[in-house]
Amino acid sequence: MEKTQVVIIGGGATGAGILWDLALRGIPAILLEQKDLANGATGRCHGLLHSGGRYVVKDSEAASECVSENKIIKHIAPHCVHDTGGLFVQCRQDDPAFFEQWFTACKKIGLPSEHLTADETLALEPNLSGDILGAFTCPDAHVDVFQLTLSNIESGVARGASFKTYAEVTAIDMDGGRVKGVRYRDTLTGEQDYIACEMVINAAGGWAEKVAELAGVEVPLRCDKGTLLIMNHRLSARVINRCRKPGDADILVPAGPVCILGTSSITVPGPEGLTVSPEEIQHLLDLGAELVPALAEARVLRIFSGVRPLYVPKAVSGAGGREISRGFALLDHESLHNVKGFVSIVGGKLTTYRRMAEAVVDLVSKKLGLDIPCTTHEVLLRQAHDEAALRKAHKLLPLPVVEKLDKRLGPNLAKIVSAIEARPELAEVVCECELVTRAELEYVLGTATSIPAKTINDVGRRTRLGFGPCQGTFCGYKAMLAGFQTHRWNAAEASEQFENYLDERWKGQSWINQGKQVEQLYLSHDLFGVAYNFHDQEGR
Amino acid sequence: MRNVRNHFDLIVAGAGIAGITSAAAAASRGLKVALVSTGPGSFVLGAGCVEVQNTDQGLHLLDESMNFFRNLTTLAGCSFRGGIDEIRYVPTILGSFQTVSFAPFSIWNGAPEAAAQVAVVGFKGLSSFDANFVAERLAYHAAKLGKGSTYIAREIELSREEDTVAGTLQFGNRFDRDLSFRQELLAALKPIAAKASLIIMPGIFGLKSGQDKIEALESELGCLLCELPTLPPSIPGMRLFNRLEAYLRCSGVEFFTGFPIQKLEIENAHFTGVLLDAPARPLRLTADSVVLATGPFSSKLLGTSSFSVNSDLRPMESSGALIAGNLYAAGAILRNSSARGGNAMAILTGYASGMLAAGVGVQYAQR
């Protein structure tokens, strides 16, 4: 049995941000995540660091939050942000009155924007439809959601906090209306354990309602599904928004070598078992092509859905998904339900994760009788990289590999460099799309990192391995062997890992019904489907 | 306007197993055949193993077409073993067993009943293969199948040419042209063969070598050899393609490789020729008939997303009218997205289409 002051439930950006904030304020904490870090909505979104433009007309409070958080994240986590800038494009078929409204609203909350003519816009973004009227600029950016979450955790751990992945909370232990601890189960080993604590923070996103039930309280959530399409190429240099009332498929985010189109907004019963219909995909592509015609012909790599866990107090329960505020709600269950030591943080969005964490930790420290100010807005999430290691890396590896490694690993690059110096064969590039070396693969599978990967999908979230066109068909196999060779898994476990991994990768492609990616999927099936006897489970 | 040089009795489009078999069948009946393709089809992915199952049509032709194919591979120096009633377990790089009915002899060898003492051999520096992993999994699966064979893992080191990495393609290439490499391989395997009756290793036995070279190695080692196709490109598959291609060239088949089909010319439900996307200008080939064996994603060549075929493999429009009276389809282009016919269907329909084009009255589906 372990003991700590605060237990956080949920390893998305918000939970990770809370862990980091608590660690900075010196409050002992343990984070429990039922799967892997950034596995829920955090890892299933656009990765858009909002400028606020999206909400500026309808929800100026949420927009203002975005304006300030956008600046803060760019300052504290530059290694996670690709500061592309963004455009709000004026389409001929949209309401011109909205353009005016939008620009005025931006001025009002201090969101920096300039107007560009159609020619100026097309000079910047030649893939946009030639039919546009012009565009407004904004400081939108792409943020690597996995890096952001992992960096918060890693920094928290460096300051004494801890976390457990694949740890599902099974009970919240109460005594006289006060939280005493949590029981959890390791979903990989089946082992159960208990952590004694004074406070529990529910940051479980789409699962927050379920977690709250464990404490006997009700947190009304609306799960709003958004489907996103990852396209094979980067079709724009900047984040492309459609300047109109928020609707489907009106945001295209350039994300490294690919771009992500989304989303839809469909109410679903819960955060699991999401499906996508061919009509939904076609609808997104058709709408997207109005903005960027090349989308009609582009290759879809993968399709995925996440849920926005929207907080729905009874008063607005009749509203549709897009009408509900993207603001967040901090629920003090002591004042609401007379449950002491339990708070929930719900709603909100990736861009405001830090502010949400700040608000929770302010409340929690007050309850713990502490008065320590928040500093997450100024303390950099990661130490500066090691210049000497970087220079060495340039001698050992090709330039693009070093650039990616530097962004992903920062000061830990030194460990990769010394590993390659000791064993030159580790310089092999295992994932050719995302430029992952064998050294990095062994690093995330080993014990030298504070956030080790336990599954091949975890490896992907740490290194982006398998995120390119082959979707893990080639590099996933090599990752399995690396896990076997580093003794992360024995042969039977490695084989099972790979089967689960292929299943997950295939699932994300199975909604795609045409084009080159279907051929890629068939290739993967032909290579491994027979070997795994997917058609004859008896033989396995 | 008929250009004699560019006119053929039959054009076969696609050089996968179906296209190759079709061209071979037609050529064996004396047809002048052109084989047009973008490349070696699915040969680069696998080893050409055939599993006779899910072939619900044309079963009466199965024996005949498999015999034809087996004969073809023997003539081409890359012979297959097996039979339509056989089920044999052969190993994969995942350390599992795959069931096959026909396979190249060097893969057929790998069944657990073939040997009691098996050594799985990896090469130092070849990172996409792990002998320990494969040996451990094969031992597990063999025990599950009730076979008593034991599996041990071994690693050998092969010299590399300067500035090359260890890769099956490099090793395979040297196997073909470099006698000293084959001697080095023999020397490295000898001590392992002394204690094993079967050696399983990643496929590196050449991209075009004949089976005599592999058999020579086997007899010098005094032990069976089984090669595994690794992640693509598959060396056993490429060798099979290269052997079959060389044999067909000798039989008079002309190859037009590397050129995608730009257009299939069909006039009044009659095929006249193809336009190939060749360098500088399109290349036009004409023929009396055509077999489309262009793979599972190619039905757009027929201007449709799906079609059915009549009893002699001729694609029909939804009305039942033939798209062209002298156009046949073979191989994976016939499979709808859920069916799995694999290589058995490819050989069967390839053979049938070639025979039909040659005017031999076989029927694919029995009426």
Interface residues (C-beta under 8 A of the other chain):
Chain A: E425 E428 V430 R438 F474 Y477 K478 L481 F484 Q485 N490 A491 A492 A494 S495 F498 V518 E519 Y522 L523 D526 L527 F528 V530 A531 Y532 N533 H535 G539 R540
Chain B: S42 L45 G46 E51 T92 I93 L94 G95 S96 F97 Q98 T99 G125 S127 S128 F129 D130 N132 F133 E136 R137 Y140 V165 L231 P232 P296 F297 R340
